[in-house]
Amino acid sequence: MPTVADKVYDEALSLPADTRIGLVERLLSSLNLPTRKEIDDLWAQEAERRLTQIDNGEVKLIPGEEVFENIRKKYAQ
């Protein structure tokens, strides 16, 4: 016996593509997920935090070649 969700899904598939897109957008917004701008703002804050740590000498920087060499050693077969 199909569930209500199954029935809604089947009905939604019968809608035109642009209407389905609108429905998807409405459903996603109902989840209260962070927006692209909010995500970008959080990444910018994180980048600023890390730059401050570097400027203040709070972290040890490791050259990229050393990082990749360690990865190669770790996963060498």
N, CA, C and O atoms as a Maestro MAE file, in Angstrom:
{
 s_m_m2io_version
 :::
 2.0.0
}

f_m_ct {
 s_m_title
 :::
 protein
 m_atom[308] {
  # First column is atom index #
  i_m_mmod_type
  r_m_x_coord
  r_m_y_coord
  r_m_z_coord
  i_m_residue_number
  s_m_chain_name
  s_m_pdb_residue_name
  s_m_pdb_atom_name
  i_m_atomic_number
  :::
  1 25 0.840 -1.181 0.000 1 A "MET " " N  " 7
  2 3 0.000 0.000 0.000 1 A "MET " " CA " 6
  3 2 0.885 1.244 0.000 1 A "MET " " C  " 6
  4 15 1.718 1.414 0.891 1 A "MET " " O  " 8
  5 25 0.708 2.112 -0.994 2 A "PRO " " N  " 7
  6 3 1.555 3.310 -1.084 2 A "PRO " " CA " 6
  7 2 1.328 4.247 0.104 2 A "PRO " " C  " 6
  8 15 0.211 4.420 0.590 2 A "PRO " " O  " 8
  9 25 2.420 4.834 0.541 3 A "THR " " N  " 7
  10 3 2.339 5.816 1.621 3 A "THR " " CA " 6
  11 2 1.902 7.158 1.053 3 A "THR " " C  " 6
  12 15 1.857 7.349 -0.162 3 A "THR " " O  " 8
  13 25 1.584 8.077 1.944 4 A "VAL " " N  " 7
  14 3 1.228 9.433 1.509 4 A "VAL " " CA " 6
  15 2 2.397 10.038 0.735 4 A "VAL " " C  " 6
  16 15 2.207 10.695 -0.289 4 A "VAL " " O  " 8
  17 25 3.628 9.803 1.251 5 A "ALA " " N  " 7
  18 3 4.812 10.347 0.566 5 A "ALA " " CA " 6
  19 2 4.927 9.787 -0.850 5 A "ALA " " C  " 6
  20 15 5.264 10.518 -1.782 5 A "ALA " " O  " 8
  21 25 4.650 8.498 -1.012 6 A "ASP " " N  " 7
  22 3 4.689 7.888 -2.348 6 A "ASP " " CA " 6
  23 2 3.673 8.535 -3.282 6 A "ASP " " C  " 6
  24 15 3.967 8.801 -4.447 6 A "ASP " " O  " 8
  25 25 2.482 8.783 -2.763 7 A "LYS " " N  " 7
  26 3 1.430 9.406 -3.571 7 A "LYS " " CA " 6
  27 2 1.819 10.828 -3.976 7 A "LYS " " C  " 6
  28 15 1.633 11.235 -5.123 7 A "LYS " " O  " 8
  29 25 2.365 11.574 -3.010 8 A "VAL " " N  " 7
  30 3 2.792 12.952 -3.293 8 A "VAL " " CA " 6
  31 2 3.905 12.929 -4.342 8 A "VAL " " C  " 6
  32 15 3.902 13.733 -5.274 8 A "VAL " " O  " 8
  33 25 4.845 12.016 -4.185 9 A "TYR " " N  " 7
  34 3 5.951 11.894 -5.131 9 A "TYR " " CA " 6
  35 2 5.429 11.601 -6.539 9 A "TYR " " C  " 6
  36 15 5.836 12.246 -7.506 9 A "TYR " " O  " 8
  37 25 4.538 10.637 -6.645 10 A "ASP " " N  " 7
  38 3 3.976 10.290 -7.954 10 A "ASP " " CA " 6
  39 2 3.235 11.476 -8.578 10 A "ASP " " C  " 6
  40 15 3.347 11.730 -9.777 10 A "ASP " " O  " 8
  41 25 2.482 12.191 -7.752 11 A "GLU " " N  " 7
  42 3 1.774 13.382 -8.243 11 A "GLU " " CA " 6
  43 2 2.773 14.447 -8.699 11 A "GLU " " C  " 6
  44 15 2.587 15.084 -9.735 11 A "GLU " " O  " 8
  45 25 3.828 14.630 -7.913 12 A "ALA " " N  " 7
  46 3 4.824 15.653 -8.240 12 A "ALA " " CA " 6
  47 2 5.494 15.342 -9.577 12 A "ALA " " C  " 6
  48 15 5.773 16.252 -10.357 12 A "ALA " " O  " 8
  49 25 5.752 14.072 -9.842 13 A "LEU " " N  " 7
  50 3 6.386 13.690 -11.111 13 A "LEU " " CA " 6
  51 2 5.518 14.007 -12.316 13 A "LEU " " C  " 6
  52 15 6.025 14.154 -13.428 13 A "LEU " " O  " 8
  53 25 4.235 14.112 -12.106 14 A "SER " " N  " 7
  54 3 3.344 14.410 -13.225 14 A "SER " " CA " 6
  55 2 3.288 15.910 -13.542 14 A "SER " " C  " 6
  56 15 2.706 16.309 -14.551 14 A "SER " " O  " 8
  57 25 3.884 16.727 -12.694 15 A "LEU " " N  " 7
  58 3 3.886 18.181 -12.905 15 A "LEU " " CA " 6
  59 2 4.914 18.568 -13.958 15 A "LEU " " C  " 6
  60 15 5.874 17.831 -14.180 15 A "LEU " " O  " 8
  61 25 4.726 19.716 -14.611 16 A "PRO " " N  " 7
  62 3 5.744 20.220 -15.543 16 A "PRO " " CA " 6
  63 2 7.048 20.520 -14.788 16 A "PRO " " C  " 6
  64 15 7.036 20.788 -13.587 16 A "PRO " " O  " 8
  65 25 8.152 20.470 -15.507 17 A "ALA " " N  " 7
  66 3 9.470 20.638 -14.891 17 A "ALA " " CA " 6
  67 2 9.581 21.931 -14.090 17 A "ALA " " C  " 6
  68 15 10.084 21.905 -12.967 17 A "ALA " " O  " 8
  69 25 9.128 23.060 -14.629 18 A "ASP " " N  " 7
  70 3 9.271 24.331 -13.912 18 A "ASP " " CA " 6
  71 2 8.453 24.339 -12.620 18 A "ASP " " C  " 6
  72 15 8.858 24.959 -11.637 18 A "ASP " " O  " 8
  73 25 7.330 23.670 -12.614 19 A "THR " " N  " 7
  74 3 6.510 23.576 -11.405 19 A "THR " " CA " 6
  75 2 7.203 22.679 -10.379 19 A "THR " " C  " 6
  76 15 7.180 22.971 -9.184 19 A "THR " " O  " 8
  77 25 7.826 21.580 -10.846 20 A "ARG " " N  " 7
  78 3 8.572 20.696 -9.938 20 A "ARG " " CA " 6
  79 2 9.743 21.434 -9.311 20 A "ARG " " C  " 6
  80 15 10.032 21.261 -8.127 20 A "ARG " " O  " 8
  81 25 10.422 22.265 -10.115 21 A "ILE " " N  " 7
  82 3 11.545 23.049 -9.581 21 A "ILE " " CA " 6
  83 2 11.052 23.967 -8.470 21 A "ILE " " C  " 6
  84 15 11.682 24.062 -7.417 21 A "ILE " " O  " 8
  85 25 9.934 24.639 -8.697 22 A "GLY " " N  " 7
  86 3 9.372 25.503 -7.664 22 A "GLY " " CA " 6
  87 2 9.010 24.726 -6.414 22 A "GLY " " C  " 6
  88 15 9.211 25.205 -5.298 22 A "GLY " " O  " 8
  89 25 8.477 23.532 -6.597 23 A "LEU " " N  " 7
  90 3 8.116 22.684 -5.466 23 A "LEU " " CA " 6
  91 2 9.360 22.270 -4.683 23 A "LEU " " C  " 6
  92 15 9.365 22.301 -3.453 23 A "LEU " " O  " 8
  93 25 10.405 21.887 -5.398 24 A "VAL " " N  " 7
  94 3 11.669 21.511 -4.752 24 A "VAL " " CA " 6
  95 2 12.217 22.682 -3.945 24 A "VAL " " C  " 6
  96 15 12.640 22.505 -2.802 24 A "VAL " " O  " 8
  97 25 12.211 23.866 -4.528 25 A "GLU " " N  " 7
  98 3 12.717 25.050 -3.822 25 A "GLU " " CA " 6
  99 2 11.915 25.305 -2.549 25 A "GLU " " C  " 6
  100 15 12.486 25.619 -1.505 25 A "GLU " " O  " 8
  101 25 10.599 25.170 -2.634 26 A "ARG " " N  " 7
  102 3 9.756 25.387 -1.452 26 A "ARG " " CA " 6
  103 2 10.033 24.335 -0.381 26 A "ARG " " C  " 6
  104 15 10.106 24.657 0.805 26 A "ARG " " O  " 8
  105 25 10.188 23.074 -0.800 27 A "LEU " " N  " 7
  106 3 10.475 22.017 0.161 27 A "LEU " " CA " 6
  107 2 11.835 22.220 0.826 27 A "LEU " " C  " 6
  108 15 11.972 22.058 2.038 27 A "LEU " " O  " 8
  109 25 12.833 22.572 0.028 28 A "LEU " " N  " 7
  110 3 14.163 22.809 0.595 28 A "LEU " " CA " 6
  111 2 14.161 23.984 1.566 28 A "LEU " " C  " 6
  112 15 14.793 23.921 2.621 28 A "LEU " " O  " 8
  113 25 13.456 25.053 1.216 29 A "SER " " N  " 7
  114 3 13.431 26.211 2.110 29 A "SER " " CA " 6
  115 2 12.716 25.879 3.417 29 A "SER " " C  " 6
  116 15 12.982 26.505 4.443 29 A "SER " " O  " 8
  117 25 11.812 24.900 3.390 30 A "SER " " N  " 7
  118 3 11.109 24.509 4.623 30 A "SER " " CA " 6
  119 2 12.035 23.794 5.598 30 A "SER " " C  " 6
  120 15 11.700 23.657 6.775 30 A "SER " " O  " 8
  121 25 13.197 23.334 5.129 31 A "LEU " " N  " 7
  122 3 14.149 22.647 5.996 31 A "LEU " " CA " 6
  123 2 15.039 23.612 6.771 31 A "LEU " " C  " 6
  124 15 15.798 23.196 7.647 31 A "LEU " " O  " 8
  125 25 14.946 24.903 6.449 32 A "ASN " " N  " 7
  126 3 15.756 25.930 7.115 32 A "ASN " " CA " 6
  127 2 17.248 25.665 7.011 32 A "ASN " " C  " 6
  128 15 17.995 25.893 7.962 32 A "ASN " " O  " 8
  129 25 17.682 25.180 5.845 33 A "LEU " " N  " 7
  130 3 19.100 24.960 5.602 33 A "LEU " " CA " 6
  131 2 19.791 26.306 5.414 33 A "LEU " " C  " 6
  132 15 19.155 27.278 5.007 33 A "LEU " " O  " 8
  133 25 21.089 26.366 5.709 34 A "PRO " " N  " 7
  134 3 21.788 27.638 5.484 34 A "PRO " " CA " 6
  135 2 21.791 28.005 4.007 34 A "PRO " " C  " 6
  136 15 21.865 27.135 3.138 34 A "PRO " " O  " 8
  137 25 21.711 29.290 3.737 35 A "THR " " N  " 7
  138 3 21.735 29.762 2.355 35 A "THR " " CA " 6
  139 2 23.173 29.794 1.854 35 A "THR " " C  " 6
  140 15 24.118 29.692 2.637 35 A "THR " " O  " 8
  141 25 23.322 29.935 0.561 36 A "ARG " " N  " 7
  142 3 24.666 30.018 -0.036 36 A "ARG " " CA " 6
  143 2 25.434 31.186 0.575 36 A "ARG " " C  " 6
  144 15 26.625 31.065 0.863 36 A "ARG " " O  " 8
  145 25 24.749 32.326 0.776 37 A "LYS " " N  " 7
  146 3 25.403 33.494 1.358 37 A "LYS " " CA " 6
  147 2 25.863 33.198 2.784 37 A "LYS " " C  " 6
  148 15 26.960 33.593 3.179 37 A "LYS " " O  " 8
  149 25 25.034 32.509 3.548 38 A "GLU " " N  " 7
  150 3 25.423 32.171 4.921 38 A "GLU " " CA " 6
  151 2 26.642 31.253 4.937 38 A "GLU " " C  " 6
  152 15 27.546 31.419 5.756 38 A "GLU " " O  " 8
  153 25 26.657 30.293 4.031 39 A "ILE " " N  " 7
  154 3 27.804 29.381 3.937 39 A "ILE " " CA " 6
  155 2 29.056 30.150 3.529 39 A "ILE " " C  " 6
  156 15 30.123 29.956 4.112 39 A "ILE " " O  " 8
  157 25 28.929 31.022 2.528 40 A "ASP " " N  " 7
  158 3 30.072 31.827 2.090 40 A "ASP " " CA " 6
  159 2 30.575 32.723 3.217 40 A "ASP " " C  " 6
  160 15 31.784 32.878 3.389 40 A "ASP " " O  " 8
  161 25 29.664 33.313 3.984 41 A "ASP " " N  " 7
  162 3 30.055 34.165 5.113 41 A "ASP " " CA " 6
  163 2 30.808 33.357 6.170 41 A "ASP " " C  " 6
  164 15 31.798 33.830 6.729 41 A "ASP " " O  " 8
  165 25 30.339 32.136 6.441 42 A "LEU " " N  " 7
  166 3 31.022 31.291 7.425 42 A "LEU " " CA " 6
  167 2 32.428 30.916 6.955 42 A "LEU " " C  " 6
  168 15 33.366 30.895 7.752 42 A "LEU " " O  " 8
  169 25 32.571 30.621 5.665 43 A "TRP " " N  " 7
  170 3 33.895 30.303 5.135 43 A "TRP " " CA " 6
  171 2 34.813 31.528 5.208 43 A "TRP " " C  " 6
  172 15 35.998 31.397 5.512 43 A "TRP " " O  " 8
  173 25 34.278 32.697 4.935 44 A "ALA " " N  " 7
  174 3 35.082 33.923 5.019 44 A "ALA " " CA " 6
  175 2 35.543 34.150 6.449 44 A "ALA " " C  " 6
  176 15 36.693 34.526 6.676 44 A "ALA " " O  " 8
  177 25 34.659 33.928 7.415 45 A "GLN " " N  " 7
  178 3 35.033 34.068 8.827 45 A "GLN " " CA " 6
  179 2 36.134 33.076 9.203 45 A "GLN " " C  " 6
  180 15 37.076 33.420 9.917 45 A "GLN " " O  " 8
  181 25 36.003 31.845 8.714 46 A "GLU " " N  " 7
  182 3 37.012 30.828 9.002 46 A "GLU " " CA " 6
  183 2 38.360 31.210 8.391 46 A "GLU " " C  " 6
  184 15 39.402 31.048 9.026 46 A "GLU " " O  " 8
  185 25 38.336 31.714 7.164 47 A "ALA " " N  " 7
  186 3 39.577 32.139 6.516 47 A "ALA " " CA " 6
  187 2 40.231 33.276 7.302 47 A "ALA " " C  " 6
  188 15 41.447 33.279 7.495 47 A "ALA " " O  " 8
  189 25 39.437 34.229 7.752 48 A "GLU " " N  " 7
  190 3 39.974 35.341 8.557 48 A "GLU " " CA " 6
  191 2 40.559 34.826 9.862 48 A "GLU " " C  " 6
  192 15 41.619 35.285 10.289 48 A "GLU " " O  " 8
  193 25 39.880 33.878 10.500 49 A "ARG " " N  " 7
  194 3 40.368 33.305 11.758 49 A "ARG " " CA " 6
  195 2 41.725 32.635 11.540 49 A "ARG " " C  " 6
  196 15 42.643 32.797 12.343 49 A "ARG " " O  " 8
  197 25 41.838 31.885 10.454 50 A "ARG " " N  " 7
  198 3 43.090 31.192 10.166 50 A "ARG " " CA " 6
  199 2 44.206 32.173 9.828 50 A "ARG " " C  " 6
  200 15 45.346 31.984 10.250 50 A "ARG " " O  " 8
  201 25 43.886 33.222 9.067 51 A "LEU " " N  " 7
  202 3 44.895 34.234 8.756 51 A "LEU " " CA " 6
  203 2 45.401 34.918 10.021 51 A "LEU " " C  " 6
  204 15 46.595 35.186 10.158 51 A "LEU " " O  " 8
  205 25 44.496 35.194 10.928 52 A "THR " " N  " 7
  206 3 44.884 35.801 12.201 52 A "THR " " CA " 6
  207 2 45.817 34.873 12.966 52 A "THR " " C  " 6
  208 15 46.807 35.328 13.539 52 A "THR " " O  " 8
  209 25 45.514 33.574 12.983 53 A "GLN " " N  " 7
  210 3 46.382 32.612 13.655 53 A "GLN " " CA " 6
  211 2 47.771 32.588 13.023 53 A "GLN " " C  " 6
  212 15 48.778 32.510 13.726 53 A "GLN " " O  " 8
  213 25 47.818 32.655 11.701 54 A "ILE " " N  " 7
  214 3 49.112 32.671 11.003 54 A "ILE " " CA " 6
  215 2 49.865 33.942 11.347 54 A "ILE " " C  " 6
  216 15 51.044 33.892 11.696 54 A "ILE " " O  " 8
  217 25 49.184 35.096 11.251 55 A "ASP " " N  " 7
  218 3 49.827 36.379 11.538 55 A "ASP " " CA " 6
  219 2 50.349 36.451 12.963 55 A "ASP " " C  " 6
  220 15 51.375 37.081 13.219 55 A "ASP " " O  " 8
  221 25 49.647 35.807 13.896 56 A "ASN " " N  " 7
  222 3 50.047 35.837 15.306 56 A "ASN " " CA " 6
  223 2 51.028 34.727 15.668 56 A "ASN " " C  " 6
  224 15 51.431 34.616 16.825 56 A "ASN " " O  " 8
  225 25 51.418 33.903 14.690 57 A "GLY " " N  " 7
  226 3 52.356 32.817 14.942 57 A "GLY " " CA " 6
  227 2 51.773 31.710 15.807 57 A "GLY " " C  " 6
  228 15 52.518 31.004 16.486 57 A "GLY " " O  " 8
  229 25 50.476 31.548 15.794 58 A "GLU " " N  " 7
  230 3 49.812 30.548 16.641 58 A "GLU " " CA " 6
  231 2 49.796 29.158 16.018 58 A "GLU " " C  " 6
  232 15 49.502 28.175 16.698 58 A "GLU " " O  " 8
  233 25 50.109 29.072 14.735 59 A "VAL " " N  " 7
  234 3 50.097 27.781 14.056 59 A "VAL " " CA " 6
  235 2 51.404 27.581 13.317 59 A "VAL " " C  " 6
  236 15 52.062 28.547 12.930 59 A "VAL " " O  " 8
  237 25 51.780 26.322 13.121 60 A "LYS " " N  " 7
  238 3 52.987 25.995 12.371 60 A "LYS " " CA " 6
  239 2 52.589 25.717 10.932 60 A "LYS " " C  " 6
  240 15 51.749 24.854 10.677 60 A "LYS " " O  " 8
  241 25 53.173 26.426 10.002 61 A "LEU " " N  " 7
  242 3 52.887 26.205 8.587 61 A "LEU " " CA " 6
  243 2 53.791 25.099 8.060 61 A "LEU " " C  " 6
  244 15 54.973 25.039 8.397 61 A "LEU " " O  " 8
  245 25 53.230 24.231 7.237 62 A "ILE " " N  " 7
  246 3 53.974 23.125 6.656 62 A "ILE " " CA " 6
  247 2 53.932 23.297 5.137 62 A "ILE " " C  " 6
  248 15 52.857 23.424 4.551 62 A "ILE " " O  " 8
  249 25 55.120 23.299 4.497 63 A "PRO " " N  " 7
  250 3 55.151 23.443 3.046 63 A "PRO " " CA " 6
  251 2 54.332 22.349 2.369 63 A "PRO " " C  " 6
  252 15 54.304 21.207 2.826 63 A "PRO " " O  " 8
  253 25 53.666 22.712 1.275 64 A "GLY " " N  " 7
  254 3 52.817 21.786 0.554 64 A "GLY " " CA " 6
  255 2 53.527 20.516 0.126 64 A "GLY " " C  " 6
  256 15 52.959 19.429 0.227 64 A "GLY " " O  " 8
  257 25 54.764 20.635 -0.353 65 A "GLU " " N  " 7
  258 3 55.508 19.443 -0.787 65 A "GLU " " CA " 6
  259 2 55.694 18.464 0.358 65 A "GLU " " C  " 6
  260 15 55.623 17.251 0.158 65 A "GLU " " O  " 8
  261 25 55.933 18.984 1.563 66 A "GLU " " N  " 7
  262 3 56.084 18.112 2.730 66 A "GLU " " CA " 6
  263 2 54.761 17.402 3.043 66 A "GLU " " C  " 6
  264 15 54.751 16.215 3.370 66 A "GLU " " O  " 8
  265 25 53.677 18.117 2.944 67 A "VAL " " N  " 7
  266 3 52.355 17.535 3.190 67 A "VAL " " CA " 6
  267 2 52.095 16.410 2.195 67 A "VAL " " C  " 6
  268 15 51.686 15.319 2.593 67 A "VAL " " O  " 8
  269 25 52.327 16.661 0.905 68 A "PHE " " N  " 7
  270 3 52.072 15.654 -0.114 68 A "PHE " " CA " 6
  271 2 53.016 14.458 0.009 68 A "PHE " " C  " 6
  272 15 52.620 13.323 -0.253 68 A "PHE " " O  " 8
  273 25 54.249 14.710 0.404 69 A "GLU " " N  " 7
  274 3 55.195 13.617 0.613 69 A "GLU " " CA " 6
  275 2 54.720 12.722 1.750 69 A "GLU " " C  " 6
  276 15 54.785 11.498 1.644 69 A "GLU " " O  " 8
  277 25 54.243 13.323 2.834 70 A "ASN " " N  " 7
  278 3 53.707 12.538 3.952 70 A "ASN " " CA " 6
  279 2 52.496 11.710 3.529 70 A "ASN " " C  " 6
  280 15 52.340 10.564 3.952 70 A "ASN " " O  " 8
  281 25 51.645 12.294 2.695 71 A "ILE " " N  " 7
  282 3 50.471 11.555 2.199 71 A "ILE " " CA " 6
  283 2 50.916 10.387 1.333 71 A "ILE " " C  " 6
  284 15 50.396 9.279 1.460 71 A "ILE " " O  " 8
  285 25 51.890 10.641 0.444 72 A "ARG " " N  " 7
  286 3 52.384 9.565 -0.418 72 A "ARG " " CA " 6
  287 2 52.962 8.424 0.414 72 A "ARG " " C  " 6
  288 15 52.714 7.254 0.123 72 A "ARG " " O  " 8
  289 25 53.733 8.763 1.447 73 A "LYS " " N  " 7
  290 3 54.309 7.736 2.319 73 A "LYS " " CA " 6
  291 2 53.223 6.962 3.049 73 A "LYS " " C  " 6
  292 15 53.288 5.738 3.162 73 A "LYS " " O  " 8
  293 25 52.239 7.675 3.535 74 A "LYS " " N  " 7
  294 3 51.180 7.043 4.315 74 A "LYS " " CA " 6
  295 2 50.366 6.055 3.479 74 A "LYS " " C  " 6
  296 15 49.976 4.997 3.971 74 A "LYS " " O  " 8
  297 25 50.111 6.401 2.222 75 A "TYR " " N  " 7
  298 3 49.246 5.572 1.400 75 A "TYR " " CA " 6
  299 2 50.004 4.758 0.345 75 A "TYR " " C  " 6
  300 15 49.384 4.176 -0.545 75 A "TYR " " O  " 8
  301 25 51.325 4.712 0.436 76 A "ALA " " N  " 7
  302 3 52.109 3.918 -0.506 76 A "ALA " " CA " 6
  303 2 51.807 2.436 -0.288 76 A "ALA " " C  " 6
  304 15 51.654 1.982 0.846 76 A "ALA " " O  " 8
  305 25 51.725 1.709 -1.362 77 A "GLN " " N  " 7
  306 3 51.419 0.275 -1.270 77 A "GLN " " CA " 6
  307 2 52.638 -0.539 -1.555 77 A "GLN " " C  " 6
  308 15 52.581 -1.768 -1.526 77 A "GLN " " O  " 8
  :::
 }
 m_bond[307] {
  # First column is bond index #
  i_m_from
  i_m_to
  i_m_order
  :::
  1 1 2 1
  2 2 3 1
  3 3 4 2
  4 3 5 1
  5 5 6 1
  6 6 7 1
  7 7 8 2
  8 7 9 1
  9 9 10 1
  10 10 11 1
  11 11 12 2
  12 11 13 1
  13 13 14 1
  14 14 15 1
  15 15 16 2
  16 15 17 1
  17 17 18 1
  18 18 19 1
  19 19 20 2
  20 19 21 1
  21 21 22 1
  22 22 23 1
  23 23 24 2
  24 23 25 1
  25 25 26 1
  26 26 27 1
  27 27 28 2
  28 27 29 1
  29 29 30 1
  30 30 31 1
  31 31 32 2
  32 31 33 1
  33 33 34 1
  34 34 35 1
  35 35 36 2
  36 35 37 1
  37 37 38 1
  38 38 39 1
  39 39 40 2
  40 39 41 1
  41 41 42 1
  42 42 43 1
  43 43 44 2
  44 43 45 1
  45 45 46 1
  46 46 47 1
  47 47 48 2
  48 47 49 1
  49 49 50 1
  50 50 51 1
  51 51 52 2
  52 51 53 1
  53 53 54 1
  54 54 55 1
  55 55 56 2
  56 55 57 1
  57 57 58 1
  58 58 59 1
  59 59 60 2
  60 59 61 1
  61 61 62 1
  62 62 63 1
  63 63 64 2
  64 63 65 1
  65 65 66 1
  66 66 67 1
  67 67 68 2
  68 67 69 1
  69 69 70 1
  70 70 71 1
  71 71 72 2
  72 71 73 1
  73 73 74 1
  74 74 75 1
  75 75 76 2
  76 75 77 1
  77 77 78 1
  78 78 79 1
  79 79 80 2
  80 79 81 1
  81 81 82 1
  82 82 83 1
  83 83 84 2
  84 83 85 1
  85 85 86 1
  86 86 87 1
  87 87 88 2
  88 87 89 1
  89 89 90 1
  90 90 91 1
  91 91 92 2
  92 91 93 1
  93 93 94 1
  94 94 95 1
  95 95 96 2
  96 95 97 1
  97 97 98 1
  98 98 99 1
  99 99 100 2
  100 99 101 1
  101 101 102 1
  102 102 103 1
  103 103 104 2
  104 103 105 1
  105 105 106 1
  106 106 107 1
  107 107 108 2
  108 107 109 1
  109 109 110 1
  110 110 111 1
  111 111 112 2
  112 111 113 1
  113 113 114 1
  114 114 115 1
  115 115 116 2
  116 115 117 1
  117 117 118 1
  118 118 119 1
  119 119 120 2
  120 119 121 1
  121 121 122 1
  122 122 123 1
  123 123 124 2
  124 123 125 1
  125 125 126 1
  126 126 127 1
  127 127 128 2
  128 127 129 1
  129 129 130 1
  130 130 131 1
  131 131 132 2
  132 131 133 1
  133 133 134 1
  134 134 135 1
  135 135 136 2
  136 135 137 1
  137 137 138 1
  138 138 139 1
  139 139 140 2
  140 139 141 1
  141 141 142 1
  142 142 143 1
  143 143 144 2
  144 143 145 1
  145 145 146 1
  146 146 147 1
  147 147 148 2
  148 147 149 1
  149 149 150 1
  150 150 151 1
  151 151 152 2
  152 151 153 1
  153 153 154 1
  154 154 155 1
  155 155 156 2
  156 155 157 1
  157 157 158 1
  158 158 159 1
  159 159 160 2
  160 159 161 1
  161 161 162 1
  162 162 163 1
  163 163 164 2
  164 163 165 1
  165 165 166 1
  166 166 167 1
  167 167 168 2
  168 167 169 1
  169 169 170 1
  170 170 171 1
  171 171 172 2
  172 171 173 1
  173 173 174 1
  174 174 175 1
  175 175 176 2
  176 175 177 1
  177 177 178 1
  178 178 179 1
  179 179 180 2
  180 179 181 1
  181 181 182 1
  182 182 183 1
  183 183 184 2
  184 183 185 1
  185 185 186 1
  186 186 187 1
  187 187 188 2
  188 187 189 1
  189 189 190 1
  190 190 191 1
  191 191 192 2
  192 191 193 1
  193 193 194 1
  194 194 195 1
  195 195 196 2
  196 195 197 1
  197 197 198 1
  198 198 199 1
  199 199 200 2
  200 199 201 1
  201 201 202 1
  202 202 203 1
  203 203 204 2
  204 203 205 1
  205 205 206 1
  206 206 207 1
  207 207 208 2
  208 207 209 1
  209 209 210 1
  210 210 211 1
  211 211 212 2
  212 211 213 1
  213 213 214 1
  214 214 215 1
  215 215 216 2
  216 215 217 1
  217 217 218 1
  218 218 219 1
  219 219 220 2
  220 219 221 1
  221 221 222 1
  222 222 223 1
  223 223 224 2
  224 223 225 1
  225 225 226 1
  226 226 227 1
  227 227 228 2
  228 227 229 1
  229 229 230 1
  230 230 231 1
  231 231 232 2
  232 231 233 1
  233 233 234 1
  234 234 235 1
  235 235 236 2
  236 235 237 1
  237 237 238 1
  238 238 239 1
  239 239 240 2
  240 239 241 1
  241 241 242 1
  242 242 243 1
  243 243 244 2
  244 243 245 1
  245 245 246 1
  246 246 247 1
  247 247 248 2
  248 247 249 1
  249 249 250 1
  250 250 251 1
  251 251 252 2
  252 251 253 1
  253 253 254 1
  254 254 255 1
  255 255 256 2
  256 255 257 1
  257 257 258 1
  258 258 259 1
  259 259 260 2
  260 259 261 1
  261 261 262 1
  262 262 263 1
  263 263 264 2
  264 263 265 1
  265 265 266 1
  266 266 267 1
  267 267 268 2
  268 267 269 1
  269 269 270 1
  270 270 271 1
  271 271 272 2
  272 271 273 1
  273 273 274 1
  274 274 275 1
  275 275 276 2
  276 275 277 1
  277 277 278 1
  278 278 279 1
  279 279 280 2
  280 279 281 1
  281 281 282 1
  282 282 283 1
  283 283 284 2
  284 283 285 1
  285 285 286 1
  286 286 287 1
  287 287 288 2
  288 287 289 1
  289 289 290 1
  290 290 291 1
  291 291 292 2
  292 291 293 1
  293 293 294 1
  294 294 295 1
  295 295 296 2
  296 295 297 1
  297 297 298 1
  298 298 299 1
  299 299 300 2
  300 299 301 1
  301 301 302 1
  302 302 303 1
  303 303 304 2
  304 303 305 1
  305 305 306 1
  306 306 307 1
  307 307 308 2
  :::
 }
}
